[in-house]
Amino acid sequence: MTHWIEEAEKYKSRRELKREYVHNRISQKKGDVGKNWEKNKEAYLAFLVRIENFIERINNLPKETRLEFGRIESKEKKTTLQNHLIKFTSSRRRIVRKFDGLFAPFKAKHFKNTRNILLSLSRETDLITLESKEIFAPRIRLDDTEENRFLMFWRFFKRKEKALIQRAKTHKKVEELTDELAMYLIDFLAFKNDGKEQFFNNNANSPSEKQ
């Protein structure tokens, strides 16, 4: 019969082996990303500059020109793989028609529609990772004089569960990082296209906008 000390030592050994395996995998991936960075950093940074230039031009436009989405923001994100991840974000308010029961068919509801684009270096040489995340989140508008705290919480929780999230991910070759692609991504963030042409999901369950 195995003594508990031996069992504890085996458990400790397994944990250490697993930790070492994970560490080695991360180191290998970081090394692959580093090689891709050294080879393609000029092209990657030049593409980011193109996008940032478009964003600056858009954000400097008169407010009435960009009423639909306000501003486009960008931020560098720290990652374990050090893959130079950049996140671009925009959002808009939408009034959509959704079926809300027999007594309120196709009731107009308020949604916040957020779009994110994430660019990073792939561990595969000469490839860039391109991701999107789009969220349709219900906006809760309650009158405090008519709703008690419990009902407010319940309605908020219920609506929050119904948020629709769409994700997509693809890879682009370095030579595909063109002005045309940069403009296409900017148009996606400005809600000028649905992103379907490149790779983004065009989910049929998305809320239909009020005409």
Backbone as CSV, one residue per row, in Angstrom:
resi,resn,N_x,N_y,N_z,CA_x,CA_y,CA_z,C_x,C_y,C_z
1,MET,0.852,-1.203,0.000,0.000,0.000,0.000,0.884,1.249,0.000
2,THR,0.588,2.167,-0.911,1.395,3.374,-1.043,1.165,4.307,0.138
3,HIS,2.246,4.786,0.692,2.143,5.713,1.821,1.711,7.088,1.304
4,TRP,1.032,7.842,2.167,0.521,9.152,1.747,1.641,10.100,1.361
5,ILE,2.825,9.927,1.956,3.955,10.798,1.602,4.361,10.558,0.148
6,GLU,4.398,9.271,-0.247,4.743,8.945,-1.626,3.705,9.494,-2.602
7,GLU,2.434,9.399,-2.227,1.367,9.946,-3.069,1.526,11.453,-3.232
8,ALA,1.840,12.124,-2.136,2.024,13.577,-2.185,3.213,13.944,-3.060
9,GLU,4.283,13.151,-2.960,5.473,13.421,-3.772,5.196,13.196,-5.260
10,LYS,4.413,12.155,-5.572,4.049,11.899,-6.965,3.191,13.037,-7.523
11,TYR,2.256,13.492,-6.693,1.393,14.604,-7.105,2.219,15.854,-7.373
12,LYS,3.172,16.116,-6.479,4.052,17.268,-6.644,4.871,17.142,-7.919
13,SER,5.371,15.935,-8.188,6.174,15.699,-9.385,5.356,15.924,-10.649
14,ARG,4.104,15.442,-10.646,3.231,15.630,-11.811,2.960,17.106,-12.056
15,ARG,2.722,17.844,-10.987,2.471,19.283,-11.125,3.686,19.999,-11.697
16,GLU,4.861,19.625,-11.219,6.085,20.263,-11.702,6.332,19.942,-13.169
17,LEU,6.058,18.688,-13.565,6.223,18.303,-14.966,5.251,19.069,-15.864
18,LYS,4.008,19.203,-15.386,3.013,19.941,-16.157,3.400,21.407,-16.280
19,ARG,3.866,21.995,-15.173,4.287,23.388,-15.181,5.461,23.594,-16.139
20,GLU,6.399,22.643,-16.129,7.561,22.731,-17.019,7.138,22.615,-18.480
21,TYR,6.170,21.721,-18.745,5.674,21.545,-20.112,5.031,22.831,-20.621
22,VAL,4.165,23.426,-19.792,3.497,24.674,-20.176,4.521,25.778,-20.404
23,HIS,5.504,25.872,-19.513,6.550,26.888,-19.648,7.320,26.713,-20.954
24,ASN,7.649,25.474,-21.290,8.391,25.205,-22.526,7.558,25.537,-23.761
25,ARG,6.259,25.231,-23.694,5.377,25.548,-24.824,5.283,27.049,-25.037
26,ILE,5.141,27.788,-23.945,5.066,29.243,-24.048,6.370,29.806,-24.587
27,SER,7.483,29.282,-24.105,8.792,29.749,-24.578,8.962,29.485,-26.067
28,GLN,8.491,28.323,-26.514,8.590,27.985,-27.931,7.742,28.933,-28.774
29,LYS,6.514,29.192,-28.317,5.629,30.097,-29.046,6.197,31.512,-29.072
30,LYS,6.719,31.966,-27.923,7.335,33.294,-27.877,8.504,33.383,-28.844
31,GLY,9.282,32.306,-28.924,10.404,32.286,-29.850,9.949,32.379,-31.292
32,ASP,8.867,31.655,-31.625,8.328,31.703,-32.989,7.808,33.098,-33.324
33,VAL,7.089,33.703,-32.361,6.582,35.065,-32.565,7.742,36.043,-32.729
34,GLY,8.783,35.860,-31.921,9.949,36.736,-32.009,10.616,36.681,-33.372
35,LYS,10.714,35.481,-33.948,11.298,35.344,-35.284,10.433,36.043,-36.333
36,ASN,9.118,35.891,-36.187,8.198,36.558,-37.114,8.325,38.076,-36.995
37,TRP,8.474,38.555,-35.760,8.641,39.984,-35.504,9.916,40.516,-36.140
38,GLU,11.000,39.825,-35.954,12.275,40.280,-36.506,12.233,40.355,-38.026
39,LYS,11.524,39.442,-38.636,11.467,39.413,-40.097,10.476,40.416,-40.663
40,ASN,9.358,40.634,-39.968,8.255,41.395,-40.569,7.830,42.627,-39.779
41,LYS,8.624,43.062,-38.808,8.200,44.179,-37.967,7.990,45.460,-38.762
42,GLU,8.817,45.706,-39.769,8.672,46.934,-40.550,7.339,46.955,-41.287
43,ALA,6.978,45.844,-41.915,5.709,45.778,-42.639,4.526,45.858,-41.676
44,TYR,4.641,45.188,-40.531,3.557,45.187,-39.543,3.350,46.579,-38.958
45,LEU,4.435,47.229,-38.561,4.329,48.573,-37.993,3.828,49.571,-39.024
46,ALA,4.249,49.409,-40.274,3.783,50.309,-41.334,2.273,50.170,-41.523
47,PHE,1.764,48.946,-41.416,0.322,48.723,-41.547,-0.433,49.359,-40.385
48,LEU,0.114,49.233,-39.179,-0.516,49.863,-38.016,-0.533,51.379,-38.156
49,VAL,0.537,51.937,-38.709,0.598,53.385,-38.922,-0.489,53.812,-39.902
50,ARG,-0.713,53.021,-40.952,-1.780,53.345,-41.906,-3.126,53.409,-41.203
51,ILE,-3.396,52.408,-40.385,-4.674,52.383,-39.673,-4.785,53.563,-38.713
52,GLU,-3.732,53.841,-37.955,-3.750,54.957,-37.002,-3.954,56.282,-37.721
53,ASN,-3.380,56.432,-38.897,-3.570,57.666,-39.671,-5.028,57.826,-40.084
54,PHE,-5.648,56.732,-40.518,-7.068,56.784,-40.863,-7.901,57.142,-39.631
55,ILE,-7.575,56.541,-38.491,-8.317,56.811,-37.256,-8.194,58.277,-36.854
56,GLU,-6.992,58.813,-36.943,-6.786,60.216,-36.589,-7.602,61.132,-37.491
57,ARG,-7.622,60.829,-38.780,-8.407,61.645,-39.715,-9.895,61.571,-39.388
58,ILE,-10.366,60.362,-39.075,-11.785,60.182,-38.762,-12.157,60.900,-37.468
59,ASN,-11.348,60.737,-36.427,-11.658,61.351,-35.134,-11.575,62.873,-35.166
60,ASN,-10.892,63.421,-36.164,-10.801,64.874,-36.316,-11.914,65.446,-37.181
61,LEU,-12.759,64.582,-37.723,-13.885,65.053,-38.525,-14.915,65.740,-37.629
62,PRO,-15.748,66.610,-38.199,-16.824,67.220,-37.408,-17.709,66.141,-36.775
63,LYS,-18.194,66.433,-35.595,-18.951,65.439,-34.839,-20.148,64.913,-35.612
64,GLU,-20.825,65.785,-36.367,-22.009,65.341,-37.095,-21.667,64.316,-38.178
65,THR,-20.408,64.307,-38.625,-19.986,63.347,-39.648,-19.863,61.947,-39.073
66,ARG,-19.554,61.856,-37.779,-19.349,60.556,-37.138,-20.328,60.349,-35.979
67,LEU,-21.542,60.883,-36.147,-22.546,60.747,-35.097,-22.855,59.288,-34.783
68,GLU,-22.787,58.442,-35.802,-23.203,57.055,-35.604,-22.318,56.316,-34.606
69,PHE,-21.006,56.566,-34.633,-20.099,55.780,-33.791,-19.222,56.612,-32.868
70,GLY,-19.267,57.918,-32.951,-18.477,58.752,-32.047,-17.007,58.772,-32.400
71,ARG,-16.216,57.918,-31.748,-14.775,57.858,-31.988,-14.321,56.405,-32.148
72,ILE,-13.178,56.242,-32.786,-12.525,54.939,-32.866,-11.295,54.993,-31.967
73,GLU,-11.171,54.029,-31.070,-10.060,54.004,-30.120,-9.113,52.845,-30.438
74,SER,-7.849,53.018,-30.063,-6.869,51.941,-30.226,-6.020,51.837,-28.966
75,LYS,-5.576,50.613,-28.673,-4.787,50.391,-27.466,-3.917,49.151,-27.636
76,GLU,-2.653,49.259,-27.220,-1.772,48.100,-27.244,-2.020,47.263,-25.994
77,LYS,-2.112,45.948,-26.167,-2.386,45.038,-25.060,-1.155,44.182,-24.772
78,LYS,-0.797,44.081,-23.496,0.318,43.233,-23.090,-0.123,41.768,-23.119
79,THR,0.703,40.907,-23.684,0.379,39.485,-23.762,1.576,38.637,-23.346
80,THR,1.301,37.421,-22.942,2.364,36.496,-22.541,3.306,36.190,-23.698
81,LEU,2.739,36.094,-24.896,3.547,35.741,-26.066,4.292,36.936,-26.657
82,GLN,4.009,38.139,-26.122,4.657,39.351,-26.637,4.466,39.455,-28.152
83,ASN,3.209,39.301,-28.574,2.904,39.284,-30.004,2.417,40.629,-30.547
84,HIS,2.689,41.708,-29.797,2.407,43.074,-30.254,0.933,43.226,-30.655
85,LEU,0.061,42.845,-29.731,-1.380,42.887,-29.956,-1.901,44.318,-29.848
86,ILE,-2.651,44.737,-30.870,-3.293,46.047,-30.885,-4.799,45.846,-31.004
87,LYS,-5.549,46.543,-30.144,-7.008,46.434,-30.146,-7.624,47.751,-30.603
88,PHE,-8.530,47.657,-31.581,-9.268,48.816,-32.084,-10.739,48.633,-31.719
89,THR,-11.362,49.702,-31.223,-12.730,49.605,-30.713,-13.584,50.774,-31.174
90,SER,-14.843,50.480,-31.464,-15.837,51.517,-31.742,-17.191,51.012,-31.248
91,SER,-18.135,51.931,-31.071,-19.464,51.517,-30.613,-20.507,52.516,-31.086
92,ARG,-21.739,52.065,-31.100,-22.858,52.920,-31.490,-24.098,52.479,-30.724
93,ARG,-25.072,53.368,-30.650,-26.365,53.051,-30.058,-27.327,52.718,-31.195
94,ARG,-28.108,51.663,-31.006,-29.068,51.247,-32.014,-30.444,51.071,-31.399
95,ILE,-31.458,51.436,-32.159,-32.830,51.105,-31.806,-33.243,49.971,-32.736
96,VAL,-33.592,48.838,-32.155,-33.919,47.665,-32.963,-35.311,47.178,-32.619
97,ARG,-35.866,46.418,-33.537,-37.186,45.843,-33.317,-37.043,44.371,-32.972
98,LYS,-37.563,44.004,-31.813,-37.513,42.607,-31.389,-38.884,42.194,-30.865
99,PHE,-39.243,40.959,-31.138,-40.518,40.439,-30.649,-40.473,40.334,-29.130
100,ASP,-41.462,40.931,-28.451,-41.460,40.979,-26.988,-42.776,40.452,-26.417
101,GLY,-43.371,39.507,-27.127,-44.615,38.930,-26.629,-45.817,39.378,-27.443
102,LEU,-46.930,38.724,-27.210,-48.140,38.992,-27.982,-48.672,40.399,-27.783
103,PHE,-48.436,40.973,-26.583,-48.995,42.289,-26.294,-48.051,43.422,-26.679
104,ALA,-46.847,43.081,-27.094,-45.894,44.117,-27.529,-45.055,43.587,-28.692
105,PRO,-45.727,43.219,-29.800,-44.977,42.649,-30.927,-44.025,43.667,-31.541
106,PHE,-42.799,43.230,-31.802,-41.788,44.063,-32.458,-41.600,45.407,-31.755
107,LYS,-41.467,45.318,-30.443,-41.250,46.515,-29.634,-39.859,47.081,-29.897
108,ALA,-39.755,48.399,-30.009,-38.457,49.048,-30.222,-37.637,48.987,-28.937
109,LYS,-36.406,48.483,-29.055,-35.525,48.377,-27.898,-34.173,48.998,-28.214
110,HIS,-33.492,49.419,-27.153,-32.201,50.082,-27.302,-31.065,49.077,-27.096
111,PHE,-30.109,49.113,-28.021,-28.942,48.235,-27.950,-27.671,49.063,-28.080
112,LYS,-26.605,48.578,-27.447,-25.275,49.110,-27.691,-24.526,48.093,-28.540
113,ASN,-24.086,48.547,-29.706,-23.376,47.682,-30.657,-21.890,48.057,-30.637
114,THR,-21.054,47.143,-30.130,-19.611,47.381,-30.036,-18.872,46.489,-31.020
115,ARG,-17.885,47.075,-31.705,-17.040,46.304,-32.618,-15.579,46.411,-32.183
116,ASN,-14.904,45.268,-32.146,-13.480,45.213,-31.809,-12.713,44.501,-32.916
117,ILE,-11.552,45.024,-33.239,-10.613,44.352,-34.133,-9.298,44.196,-33.384
118,LEU,-8.733,43.001,-33.425,-7.452,42.735,-32.770,-6.442,42.256,-33.804
119,LEU,-5.319,42.939,-33.855,-4.225,42.587,-34.757,-3.025,42.146,-33.937
120,SER,-2.390,41.064,-34.348,-1.201,40.596,-33.636,-0.345,39.754,-34.570
121,LEU,0.898,39.532,-34.153,1.795,38.683,-34.921,1.509,37.215,-34.625
122,SER,1.408,36.421,-35.660,1.221,34.987,-35.502,2.551,34.322,-35.165
123,ARG,2.492,33.120,-34.619,3.720,32.365,-34.403,4.207,31.742,-35.714
124,GLU,3.334,31.753,-36.736,3.711,31.269,-38.059,4.386,32.407,-38.826
125,THR,5.539,32.142,-39.371,6.299,33.168,-40.078,5.498,33.743,-41.237
126,ASP,5.569,35.070,-41.387,4.937,35.813,-42.483,3.415,35.875,-42.373
127,LEU,2.864,35.575,-41.196,1.420,35.655,-41.008,1.075,36.621,-39.878
128,ILE,-0.048,37.324,-40.062,-0.605,38.228,-39.057,-1.966,37.691,-38.634
129,THR,-2.224,37.668,-37.338,-3.521,37.209,-36.836,-4.498,38.375,-36.786
130,LEU,-5.688,38.160,-37.340,-6.721,39.190,-37.414,-7.990,38.635,-36.784
131,GLU,-8.477,39.302,-35.745,-9.657,38.823,-35.022,-10.706,39.928,-34.917
132,SER,-11.950,39.511,-34.817,-13.027,40.470,-34.574,-13.936,39.965,-33.465
133,LYS,-14.533,40.912,-32.763,-15.535,40.595,-31.750,-16.596,41.684,-31.817
134,GLU,-17.821,41.267,-32.064,-18.929,42.220,-32.144,-19.978,41.852,-31.106
135,ILE,-20.437,42.861,-30.362,-21.384,42.637,-29.271,-22.628,43.489,-29.486
136,PHE,-23.789,42.854,-29.355,-25.065,43.563,-29.321,-25.610,43.415,-27.905
137,ALA,-25.503,44.471,-27.104,-25.886,44.398,-25.689,-27.132,45.238,-25.436
138,PRO,-28.178,44.646,-24.866,-29.392,45.406,-24.565,-29.114,46.536,-23.579
139,ARG,-29.730,47.671,-23.802,-29.635,48.802,-22.882,-30.917,48.844,-22.067
140,ILE,-30.773,48.840,-20.730,-31.934,48.816,-19.851,-32.300,50.239,-19.450
141,ARG,-33.534,50.595,-19.710,-34.018,51.935,-19.361,-35.198,51.771,-18.409
142,LEU,-34.953,52.020,-17.139,-35.976,51.835,-16.120,-36.278,53.144,-15.405
143,ASP,-37.520,53.284,-14.989,-37.948,54.433,-14.192,-37.931,54.019,-12.726
144,ASP,-37.041,54.623,-11.942,-36.895,54.236,-10.534,-38.193,54.389,-9.747
145,THR,-39.069,55.290,-10.167,-40.298,55.507,-9.422,-41.309,54.394,-9.682
146,GLU,-41.099,53.616,-10.727,-42.059,52.585,-11.085,-41.541,51.176,-10.827
147,GLU,-40.232,51.029,-10.645,-39.647,49.701,-10.485,-38.966,49.588,-9.118
148,ASN,-39.233,48.513,-8.402,-38.508,48.310,-7.154,-37.133,47.736,-7.459
149,ARG,-36.264,47.716,-6.464,-34.873,47.308,-6.669,-34.764,45.868,-7.173
150,PHE,-35.556,44.979,-6.615,-35.475,43.579,-7.025,-35.850,43.422,-8.486
151,LEU,-36.924,44.082,-8.904,-37.371,43.969,-10.288,-36.355,44.585,-11.240
152,MET,-35.740,45.690,-10.817,-34.704,46.308,-11.641,-33.547,45.337,-11.847
153,PHE,-33.111,44.694,-10.747,-32.000,43.743,-10.843,-32.375,42.570,-11.736
154,TRP,-33.582,42.047,-11.574,-34.005,40.886,-12.350,-34.068,41.210,-13.841
155,ARG,-34.616,42.351,-14.172,-34.710,42.722,-15.584,-33.329,42.961,-16.172
156,PHE,-32.446,43.575,-15.387,-31.077,43.798,-15.868,-30.378,42.464,-16.112
157,PHE,-30.486,41.536,-15.168,-29.849,40.220,-15.295,-30.417,39.463,-16.492
158,LYS,-31.717,39.531,-16.665,-32.376,38.830,-17.762,-31.922,39.379,-19.106
159,ARG,-31.842,40.704,-19.230,-31.415,41.321,-20.488,-29.943,41.045,-20.760
160,LYS,-29.135,41.057,-19.695,-27.698,40.847,-19.863,-27.421,39.478,-20.460
161,GLU,-28.227,38.488,-20.085,-28.046,37.141,-20.611,-28.293,37.079,-22.113
162,LYS,-29.046,38.017,-22.648,-29.428,37.977,-24.045,-28.442,38.700,-24.961
163,ALA,-27.351,39.195,-24.430,-26.363,39.872,-25.270,-25.843,38.904,-26.330
164,LEU,-25.783,39.383,-27.562,-25.318,38.566,-28.679,-23.865,38.906,-28.975
165,ILE,-23.016,37.885,-29.010,-21.590,38.083,-29.270,-21.184,37.280,-30.497
166,GLN,-20.529,37.941,-31.436,-20.030,37.289,-32.647,-18.509,37.402,-32.671
167,ARG,-17.850,36.295,-32.929,-16.386,36.285,-32.998,-15.941,35.675,-34.324
168,ALA,-14.789,36.121,-34.789,-14.189,35.543,-35.990,-12.684,35.722,-35.916
169,LYS,-11.964,34.813,-36.568,-10.506,34.865,-36.533,-9.952,34.325,-37.837
170,THR,-8.933,34.984,-38.370,-8.283,34.532,-39.588,-6.828,34.970,-39.567
171,HIS,-6.093,34.610,-40.598,-4.701,35.027,-40.735,-4.503,35.682,-42.098
172,LYS,-3.661,36.686,-42.118,-3.319,37.382,-43.353,-1.823,37.274,-43.591
173,LYS,-1.460,37.087,-44.854,-0.048,37.118,-45.204,0.451,38.555,-45.118
174,VAL,1.721,38.714,-44.838,2.285,40.056,-44.688,2.050,40.891,-45.940
175,GLU,2.150,40.270,-47.107,1.954,41.024,-48.353,0.504,41.459,-48.559
176,GLU,-0.417,40.936,-47.740,-1.823,41.340,-47.828,-2.134,42.564,-46.968
177,LEU,-1.152,43.063,-46.239,-1.371,44.232,-45.378,-1.295,45.499,-46.216
178,THR,-2.341,45.735,-46.971,-2.383,46.833,-47.934,-3.230,47.991,-47.426
179,ASP,-3.175,49.103,-48.158,-4.046,50.240,-47.845,-5.513,49.834,-47.952
180,GLU,-5.816,48.968,-48.921,-7.197,48.533,-49.115,-7.715,47.765,-47.897
181,LEU,-6.871,46.893,-47.342,-7.278,46.153,-46.144,-7.434,47.093,-44.955
182,ALA,-6.509,48.027,-44.805,-6.603,48.999,-43.705,-7.902,49.789,-43.795
183,MET,-8.247,50.245,-45.005,-9.479,51.005,-45.184,-10.703,50.132,-44.924
184,TYR,-10.639,48.878,-45.324,-11.762,47.973,-45.091,-12.013,47.783,-43.594
185,LEU,-10.938,47.610,-42.828,-11.082,47.450,-41.381,-11.618,48.726,-40.737
186,ILE,-11.150,49.866,-41.220,-11.658,51.141,-40.716,-13.144,51.284,-41.021
187,ASP,-13.554,50.910,-42.228,-14.971,50.974,-42.587,-15.802,50.050,-41.698
188,PHE,-15.240,48.912,-41.324,-15.940,48.006,-40.410,-16.134,48.667,-39.054
189,LEU,-15.088,49.307,-38.549,-15.181,49.986,-37.255,-16.131,51.175,-37.310
190,ALA,-16.261,51.779,-38.486,-17.169,52.918,-38.651,-18.573,52.473,-39.049
191,PHE,-18.826,51.166,-39.031,-20.127,50.595,-39.352,-20.556,50.905,-40.779
192,LYS,-19.587,50.927,-41.692,-19.865,51.159,-43.105,-19.950,49.852,-43.890
193,ASN,-19.487,48.751,-43.307,-19.660,47.436,-43.920,-19.876,46.403,-42.819
194,ASP,-20.298,45.207,-43.229,-20.583,44.157,-42.240,-19.389,43.247,-41.986
195,GLY,-18.284,43.472,-42.696,-17.085,42.681,-42.486,-17.090,41.328,-43.164
196,LYS,-18.179,40.962,-43.809,-18.324,39.621,-44.369,-17.312,39.346,-45.476
197,GLU,-16.971,40.353,-46.239,-16.083,40.153,-47.393,-14.728,39.597,-46.994
198,GLN,-14.197,40.047,-45.856,-12.881,39.579,-45.424,-12.961,38.263,-44.666
199,PHE,-13.707,38.268,-43.570,-13.808,37.027,-42.794,-14.840,37.094,-41.691
200,PHE,-15.382,38.269,-41.418,-16.218,38.420,-40.238,-17.542,37.694,-40.394
201,ASN,-18.055,37.207,-39.249,-19.348,36.535,-39.252,-20.448,37.514,-39.613
202,ASN,-21.419,37.027,-40.375,-22.613,37.813,-40.659,-23.809,37.032,-40.132
203,ASN,-23.945,37.009,-38.811,-24.910,36.159,-38.131,-26.337,36.601,-38.434
204,ALA,-27.140,35.660,-38.907,-28.522,35.979,-39.254,-29.353,36.323,-38.034
205,ASN,-28.850,36.015,-36.831,-29.588,36.306,-35.607,-29.338,37.712,-35.084
206,SER,-28.522,38.511,-35.798,-28.268,39.871,-35.357,-29.569,40.655,-35.333
207,PRO,-29.736,41.584,-34.383,-30.947,42.393,-34.344,-31.096,43.189,-35.626
208,SER,-32.305,43.267,-36.152,-32.543,44.055,-37.362,-32.795,45.492,-36.973
209,GLU,-32.146,46.429,-37.657,-32.258,47.830,-37.292,-33.639,48.372,-37.640
210,LYS,-34.084,49.300,-36.826,-35.363,49.949,-37.061,-35.258,50.854,-38.272
211,GLN,-36.192,50.719,-39.181,-36.180,51.539,-40.390,-36.876,52.872,-40.132
